Amino acid sequence: MGRRSSIATYQLLARVTVVGLCVLVVAGAIVRLTGSGLGCDDWPNCNEQRFIDVSTGHAAIEQLNRLLSAAIGVPTLGLAVVALRATRRGSGLRWPAFGVLATVLANGVVGGIAVRRDLHPALVQSHFLLAMASIALALVALRRAGAALDPGPEPTAAPAPGGGLDGALVAAIGVLTALALVTGTVVTGAGPHAGERDVRRFGFDIGGVARIHSGVVIATVLVAGALAWRLAARDPLVLRSSLSAWTFVAMVQGAIGYAQYFTGVPELLVAAHVAGATLLWVLTVRMALEARSRSVAGAERGRPADRPGRFAGSAGSVV
């Protein structure tokens, strides 16, 4: 297998891993929202009697989720194997592949412990956040494979954003989005959808933690607005970039969040909110990677990376 063919295989496995992990996050939310979190009350067996048990609806839902988790392990393991056997050390393709594998395996262990500890909210929170880490690493792998296959044309002007204030704003969006995910999981841990009746919840007032979460989201959107204003002043076409896609999804997420809060957190809206949060995280990581690659390109050309130019992330594809 030639080097280019190996990297193409790596890229395909990374793409499948990203999509699969995103689907798995939503599937996990469905398990929780249907009250099936303890449909299998043991791990790795479903229960003390059977390894696989679909005798009840809750057990069947949890078994399907476990099956999907195992299926995602196939491209994840394949990505690490290809990275080890077909890429050079120092190529920048190995560490994200190994990182994805490590976090996915760790998440399987966390999920098992969560079941054995009757869905303790801190463990359920960690389960979700580890999945976000896996997605981020898989996106890094996908980005690096794409760059290795097609470095792209040399820019005629140093692109933006990547350094200076623009780069700081992109970094702030990433940090605040991650913080919004963390505070969102705290709201979940204090809310009614525990995955099973009569299991432990965080002892926080849900209204209070929801307001903290909302404040973080609003701060993130304001930072994104500041970045959009700076970029649009140079080139109005920037509003068709990754930043505009991020802003649109963030606004929809905010609307869903308020709607679910004021309507008693119905399951359908909660599932939509989890899916939206996952998509927003994907867009956040992609935007950060785009900014970083342009910063590096600008540095290599010997010019500041935040001079006028266009932030050319594409909103047309999630991965």
C-alpha positions in Angstrom: 0.0 0.0 0.0 1.5 3.3 -1.1 1.8 6.3 1.3 -1.0 8.2 -0.4 -3.3 5.2 -0.4 -2.6 4.7 3.3 -3.4 8.3 4.1 -6.6 8.1 2.1 -7.6 5.0 4.1 -6.7 6.8 7.3 -8.9 9.8 6.2 -11.8 7.5 5.5 -11.5 5.8 8.9 -11.3 9.2 10.6 -14.4 10.4 8.8 -16.3 7.2 9.8 -15.1 7.6 13.3 -16.3 11.2 13.6 -19.8 10.4 12.2 -20.1 7.2 14.3 -19.1 9.0 17.5 -21.6 11.8 16.9 -24.4 9.2 16.3 -23.3 7.3 19.5 -23.7 10.5 21.6 -27.2 10.9 20.4 -27.9 7.2 20.9 -26.7 7.6 24.5 -29.1 10.5 25.0 -31.9 8.3 23.7 -31.0 5.6 26.2 -31.2 8.2 29.0 -34.4 9.8 27.8 -36.3 6.6 27.5 -35.3 5.6 31.0 -33.2 2.7 29.7 -30.0 3.5 31.4 -30.3 0.5 33.7 -32.1 -1.7 31.1 -28.9 -3.7 31.5 -27.9 -3.4 35.1 -24.5 -5.1 34.8 -21.4 -4.7 32.5 -20.1 -6.2 30.3 -23.0 -8.7 30.8 -26.5 -7.3 30.4 -27.4 -8.8 33.8 -26.4 -11.6 36.1 -28.2 -14.2 34.0 -27.4 -13.2 30.4 -24.7 -11.5 28.4 -27.3 -10.4 25.9 -30.9 -9.8 26.9 -33.6 -8.1 24.9 -36.6 -9.4 26.9 -37.8 -5.9 27.8 -37.9 -2.7 25.8 -35.4 -0.9 28.1 -33.0 -3.8 27.9 -33.3 -3.9 24.1 -32.5 -0.2 23.8 -29.5 -0.4 26.1 -28.3 -3.5 24.1 -28.5 -1.7 20.8 -26.5 1.2 22.3 -23.8 -1.2 23.5 -23.8 -2.9 20.0 -23.4 0.5 18.4 -20.5 1.3 20.8 -18.8 -1.9 19.8 -19.3 -1.1 16.1 -17.7 2.3 16.5 -14.7 0.5 18.0 -13.9 -1.1 14.6 -13.0 2.1 12.6 -11.4 3.5 15.8 -9.1 0.6 16.1 -8.5 0.5 12.4 -7.5 4.2 12.4 -4.8 3.5 15.1 -3.5 0.4 13.2 -3.2 2.3 9.9 -1.5 5.2 11.8 1.0 2.8 13.3 1.8 0.7 10.3 1.4 3.1 7.4 2.4 6.5 8.6 5.8 7.9 9.4 6.8 8.9 13.0 6.6 12.6 13.2 3.9 12.9 10.5 1.4 14.2 13.0 -1.0 11.5 12.1 -0.3 9.0 14.9 -1.0 10.9 18.1 -4.6 11.9 17.2 -5.4 8.3 16.1 -4.0 6.9 19.3 -5.8 9.6 21.3 -9.1 8.6 19.8 -8.6 4.9 20.6 -7.5 5.7 24.2 -10.5 8.0 24.9 -13.0 5.6 23.3 -11.6 2.7 25.4 -11.6 4.8 28.5 -15.2 5.8 27.8 -16.2 2.2 27.6 -14.8 1.6 31.1 -16.5 4.8 32.4 -19.8 3.6 30.9 -19.5 0.3 32.6 -18.7 1.9 35.9 -21.6 4.3 35.5 -24.0 1.3 35.1 -22.5 -0.5 38.1 -22.8 2.7 40.2 -26.4 3.2 39.3 -25.9 6.1 36.9 -24.1 8.5 39.2 -24.5 11.9 37.5 -20.7 12.6 37.7 -20.0 9.4 35.8 -22.7 10.1 33.2 -21.3 13.6 32.8 -17.8 12.2 32.3 -19.2 9.7 29.8 -20.5 12.6 27.6 -17.4 14.8 28.0 -15.0 11.9 27.1 -17.1 11.4 23.9 -16.5 15.1 23.1 -12.8 14.6 23.5 -12.9 11.6 21.2 -14.7 13.6 18.6 -12.2 16.5 18.8 -9.3 14.1 18.4 -10.9 12.3 15.4 -11.5 15.7 13.8 -7.8 16.5 14.2 -6.9 13.2 12.6 -9.3 14.0 9.7 -8.0 17.5 9.2 -4.4 16.3 9.2 -5.1 13.6 6.7 -6.8 16.1 4.4 -3.8 18.4 4.6 -1.4 15.5 3.9 -3.4 14.5 0.8 -4.1 18.0 -0.5 -2.0 20.8 0.9 -3.9 23.2 -1.3 -2.8 26.2 -3.3 -0.3 28.7 -1.8 -2.4 31.6 -0.5 -1.8 34.9 -2.2 -2.2 36.9 1.0 -1.8 35.9 4.6 -5.2 34.5 5.7 -7.1 35.3 8.8 -7.9 34.6 11.5 -5.0 32.8 13.0 -2.9 35.1 15.2 -3.3 38.2 17.2 -6.7 39.3 18.5 -8.5 37.1 15.9 -6.7 34.0 17.1 -7.4 34.9 20.7 -11.1 35.3 19.9 -11.2 31.9 18.1 -9.5 30.3 21.1 -12.0 32.0 23.5 -14.9 30.6 21.5 -13.4 27.1 21.8 -12.8 27.4 25.6 -16.3 28.9 26.2 -18.0 26.3 24.0 -16.2 23.6 26.1 -17.3 25.3 29.3 -20.9 25.4 27.9 -20.8 21.7 27.4 -19.6 21.1 30.9 -22.2 23.4 32.5 -24.8 21.8 30.2 -24.0 18.4 31.7 -24.3 19.8 35.2 -27.8 21.0 34.2 -28.5 17.5 32.9 -27.2 15.9 36.1 -29.6 18.1 38.2 -32.6 17.6 35.8 -35.3 14.9 35.6 -33.9 12.7 32.8 -31.6 10.5 34.7 -31.9 7.4 32.6 -33.7 5.5 35.4 -36.1 6.3 38.2 -34.9 6.9 41.7 -31.2 7.3 40.9 -28.9 9.9 42.4 -28.9 13.4 41.0 -26.7 16.5 41.6 -28.1 18.4 44.5 -28.1 21.7 42.6 -31.1 24.0 42.0 -31.8 23.3 38.3 -32.9 26.9 37.8 -29.6 28.2 39.1 -27.3 25.9 37.1 -29.4 26.5 34.0 -28.9 30.3 34.4 -25.1 29.7 34.7 -25.2 27.5 31.6 -27.2 30.2 29.7 -24.8 32.9 30.8 -21.8 30.9 29.4 -23.6 30.3 26.1 -24.5 34.0 25.8 -20.9 35.0 26.5 -19.7 32.6 23.8 -22.1 34.0 21.2 -21.0 37.6 22.1 -17.4 36.6 21.5 -18.3 35.0 18.2 -20.2 38.2 17.3 -17.0 40.3 18.0 -15.0 38.0 15.8 -17.6 38.2 13.0 -17.6 42.0 13.2 -13.8 42.2 12.9 -13.8 39.8 9.9 -16.8 41.3 8.1 -15.1 44.7 8.3 -12.5 43.3 6.0 -14.5 41.0 3.8 -18.3 40.6 3.9 -17.9 37.1 2.3 -16.6 35.9 5.6 -20.2 35.5 6.7 -20.4 32.5 4.5 -17.6 30.8 6.4 -17.3 28.4 9.3 -18.1 31.2 11.7 -21.5 31.9 10.2 -22.4 28.2 10.4 -21.2 28.1 14.0 -23.3 31.2 14.8 -26.4 29.8 13.2 -26.2 26.5 15.1 -25.5 28.3 18.3 -28.6 30.5 17.9 -30.7 27.4 17.2 -29.2 25.7 20.2 -30.1 28.6 22.4 -33.7 28.7 21.1 -34.0 24.9 21.8 -32.5 25.3 25.2 -34.9 28.0 26.3 -37.8 26.2 24.7 -37.1 23.0 26.6 -36.6 24.8 29.9 -39.9 26.6 29.7 -41.8 23.6 28.5 -40.7 21.2 31.2 -37.7 19.6 29.3 -39.7 17.3 27.0 -37.7 14.3 25.7 -37.8 15.3 22.0 -36.4 18.8 22.7 -33.7 17.4 25.0 -32.6 14.9 22.3 -32.5 17.7 19.7 -30.4 19.8 22.2 -27.9 17.0 22.6 -27.6 16.6 18.8 -27.2 20.3 18.4 -24.5 20.5 21.1 -22.6 17.7 19.3 -22.9 19.5 16.0 -21.8 22.8 17.6 -18.7 21.1 19.1 -17.8 19.7 15.7 -18.0 23.2 14.1 -16.1 24.7 17.0 -13.2 22.2 16.6 -13.2 22.6 12.8 -13.1 26.4 13.2 -10.2 26.2 15.6 -8.3 23.8 13.4 -8.9 26.1 10.4 -7.6 29.1 12.3 -4.5 27.2 13.4 -3.7 26.0 9.9 -4.0 29.5 8.6 -1.8 30.9 11.4 0.9 28.3 10.5 0.6 29.1 6.8 0.9 32.8 7.5 4.0 32.2 9.7 5.6 30.1 7.1 5.1 32.9 4.5 6.8 35.3 6.9 3.8 37.6 7.4 1.4 38.1 10.3 -1.6 35.7 10.1 -4.2 38.3 11.1 -3.7 40.7 8.2 -6.7 41.3 5.9 -7.8 38.1 4.2 -10.7 35.7 4.2 -11.5 33.1 6.8 -12.3 30.4 4.3 -13.7 27.6 6.4 -16.5 25.8 4.6 -20.0 25.5 6.1 -21.0 23.0 3.5 -19.7 19.9 5.3 -19.7 19.0 8.9 -16.7 16.6 8.6 
